[in-house]
Amino acid sequence: MTWQDDRTLLILYATETGNAQDAADYIARQCRRIDFTCRVMSVDAYSIPDLISEPIVIFVVATTGSGTEPRTMTPLWTLLLRSDLPPDLFEDMSFSVFGLGDSAYENFCWPAKKLERRLQSLGAAAICEKGEGDEQNTLGIESVLISWSKQLLDKLLELYPLPAGVSIIPESSVPPARVSLNGLGIPGDSIDNIALQISQTQLEDKAAIHPYLPFRVRENKRITAQDWVQDVRHLEFDCDNNDNYDPGDTMLIRTETPAAEVQTFLDLLGWAGDADTPMLVHHTFHDQSLPHLFSEPTPARTTLRSLFTHNIDFRAVPKRSFFQYLRYFDEDELEAERLDEFLSPEGSDELHSYVTRPRRTIYEVLTEFRHAKIPKEYIFDIFPPLRPREFSIASSKKAVPNEIHLCVAIVKYRTLLKVPRQGVCTTYLAALKPGDIVSARIQKSSAMQLPKDPKTPIICVGPGTGIAPMRALIQQRISNGAQSNTLYFGCRSASKDHHYASEWASAESRGLIYRAAFSRDGPEGQKRVYVQDLMVQDAQTIWEIVGKRRGWLYISGSSNKMPEGVKQAIREAAQSHGRMSETEAQEFVAGMVREGRLFEECWS
């Protein structure tokens, strides 16, 4: 049997937050409609050398920071950039790329664009033009994903027509559930015992590459003023033998949904009576992803209560696909009519106003669509996974052995809805007390590295909670005896949200050059000052460090105007004190990136 008869294709996704994984699942469901069987895998779980033998590959690639690829994609990208690869390496591969990004930021969908160009330079043939999903669109990336997927299916059908007697599955057909559930009904199995068994299974799972481990809370302290608008926490965890981390690494934390909220949701669905009945979860459709524990060959044992506590997020803002599934299972005339309006091309603005703009949650939506009868086996199809959240580590193991510190802004804000919106994981972290245990793991990163020579000067720029990885870098440098350290910090008020102020004052006696911008402390009507403005003021010193002494630059914080403003300050210093032209200054900054002297760890 040839692969054309087999009709299989590979979908590789590279994600940070899970959006690219959701897009890959959607593409697989669409390809299933034209009789293709898909393998959907994270790029870091795939054997890269096998790529040369794949006939059809769809890449789904997110964008991180200011235009870099997700960490999971770095090994593949490093391999593809090798100069000794032959130009016909992928001559037998047909491929397409869908990128996810935000056009408000620099280098929109840049990893997807670079990947497409590189694959073509190595002989691969593009099936169709790459797609570029934009978070700035009314429905986010889904609006482009839907139209691009139709284009992909059309091209696939041109290249690989349907076998005789096979027809396209209509979009209105209900897709099969990705799991089957089998109740066990074993008396005496409490939810606590089952949760313990699940946790133990995961810890003992030898196939797990990155197991989660228990970390005990040492301290949870608010470091902004009590009357300040934002609650920022300094958290400390005991890590004993689990302190294999370096500056730039992150901590991936699994969150839990409060028991009272889980019970309320189960009552809403009418599932409270079965909430604690043990059951087995069988992964039946492998072209749709599941949380790791449930994607193993052996069925996983759990309960509905445990799933909604540990694995499924009903407090998320739903995507369009949620409403599509909801429509399958809602036969009430008025509710079905409203769902049809949301799902129509003309209803995208209405759906945006109903869900995205006010950040309405899945729970809140279901309180208004009470006639929807969701089959339990569709639990992983209609509800998104409760994904772990990633936080930059704010400490150095050299400075604080057997400890890990975080600096976390607690997410809470208001929309048009009466109930304030809250971050799922940060709300969980805010409630932690000393002695509590969290399930987490260390995520290694190559995004930030320190120069091998401690005499090489560095500049760290970390406004707001962007100070977290900068604190780790500075602690490490001081512990190593390095003297040439400069730190730029920015916040609104010196007295309200000046994170770690006393530490920086102490570090100045050990050679730290500290510059802080307080954007709201100036006189009314005066131009606000940010970190990039201080760097423009310090142009001569900046050029001395990065130009003459070939120092390294680190940028961390929000991917708004700050990262580009910092790089522009470097360009201006190169022009005013390095006597470079504008073009030469731009090339100088680009050269710092190529040489590994400029690192960015930014988020939207």
C-alpha positions, 0 to 999 in steps of 0.5 A: 500500500502506498502512502497515497492509499494510506492518506496520512499526514503529520501535523507538528505544532510549536506552542507556548500557551496552547493556542497552536495545539488547539489550532492543530487539533482543528486542522486535524478535524478538518482533514478527517472530513476529506479522509485523511488520518492525522498524527498530531504532535508537539514538535519537541515530542517528534523524532526530528531525523524522521522528518526527511521521510514524511510526505505531507507535513502541516506546521502550526507555529506560535510566535513568542516575545518580539518574534521568536519561536516557542522553546519547543521549536528551537531544536528543530530550528537549530537543525534546519539552520545547519549550513551543511544541509543539501538543497534537496533534503526535503524534495519528497515533502509537501508542506504548509505552515500556519502561524499564530501571532499578534500584528500589534507587535514587531515581527508578526508571525516571524517564526512561521515566515522563516520556517516556510522560507527555510523549508522551500530552500531545502527542496520542500514544496508548499501545498498552499500559501501560509496562514497568519492567524492574528490575535488582533482580529475580532475572533482572534486567530480562529477567523483566519484559521477557518478560511485557511483550513478551507483553502488547505482542504481544497489544495489537498483534494486537488493533489490527492482526490478522494478514493472512489465511493468516499465523500466529504463529511459535511461540517454540520456532522457531529465529530466523534468524541476523542475519548470514551468513558467507562464507569467502574463503580467500585465502592469505597473509592473516594475522590482523594484516593483517586487524585492520589492514584493519578498523581502517583501514576504521573510521578511513576510514569517513566515515559514522562520526559518532564515530570511534575514534582512537589514544591513546598511554599516558604513565603507568599508576600505582597510587595506592592503597597496595600492601597496600590491598584495591583497586587504583586507577590514575592513567592518562595518555594523549598526545592531541596534536591530539585534546584537544577535551574539557571537564570532565564529558566522558568517554573511551570505550575499546575493550578487547581480549581477551588472545590466550591466552584467545581461543585457549582459547575457540576450542579449546572451541568446536572453531573453532580450525581456522577461526580465521584463515580470512578471511570476509565478514560480511553483515548479513541481518536488520536488525531485530537490531543489530550492532557499528557496523563490521558494520552497514554496507551493505558486508560487513565482512571479518574472522576468528573470532579477530579477532571474539573479540579485538575485537568479541565478549565471551565473558567476560560474564555471560550473560543468559536469551536466551543460554540460549534460544539454547543450548537450540536448539543442544544436543541432549544429553538431560541438558544439554537437560533442564537448560536447559529447567529454567533457561528454565521459569518455575519455574526462574528462581531456579535460573538466578539461582543458577547464573549471576547470583549467582556471576557465571559467565561465558559461557566457564564455562557452555560448559565445562559444556554441551560438547555444544552445537553453535553454528552460526558464523553465530549468533555475533552472536546468542548472544554479546554484543558487546564494548562499549567502556567509559566513564570520566570524564576526570580532567583539564583541557586548560588545566592539562595540554595535550595530555594526558588523565588517568583515575582508574580502579578495577580491578575484581576480586572473589570470588564462590562460584566459585574463580576471582576475577571481573575487570572486562574493560576495567579488567583490560586497562587495568591491564596497559597500559605507557607507549608502548602504544596504545589505541583510544578517543574522547572522549564529549562531555557536557552533564552538567556545566558550569561557571558563566560567571562565575568569581566564582560559587562551586562545591562539588564532592563526589566520593568514591572514583573519583568524584573524576575529574570533580571533579579536571577541574573544579577544575583548570579553575577554578584555571587560569581564576583562579577562587578560590571552590572547595570540594571534598569527598572521601571514602575509607576511609583517609587513608594507603591510598586518599586519591586525589591528596592532595598535589594538594589540599594544594597547591591549598589554597594557591591558594584551594581549601577541601578537606574529606575524610572517612575512614570507616574511620580512626575509633576502633572502634565510633564512627559512620563519617563520610562526605562528607554528614556533613561537609556537615551539619557545615558547614551554615552555610558550605554555605548561604552558598555555595549559598543566599546566593551562589547557588553551583553543586553537583556530585556524582559517585560511586556511586549509593548513599546518597551522592547523596541524602545530599548533597542532604539536607545541602543541604535541612538547611542551607536549613532551619537557616540559610535559615529554610525549611520542609521543603517549601520546602527540598525545592523549593529543591534541585529549583530548583537542578536546574531552574536548572542549578546542581546536576549529578550524574554517578553510576553503579551 
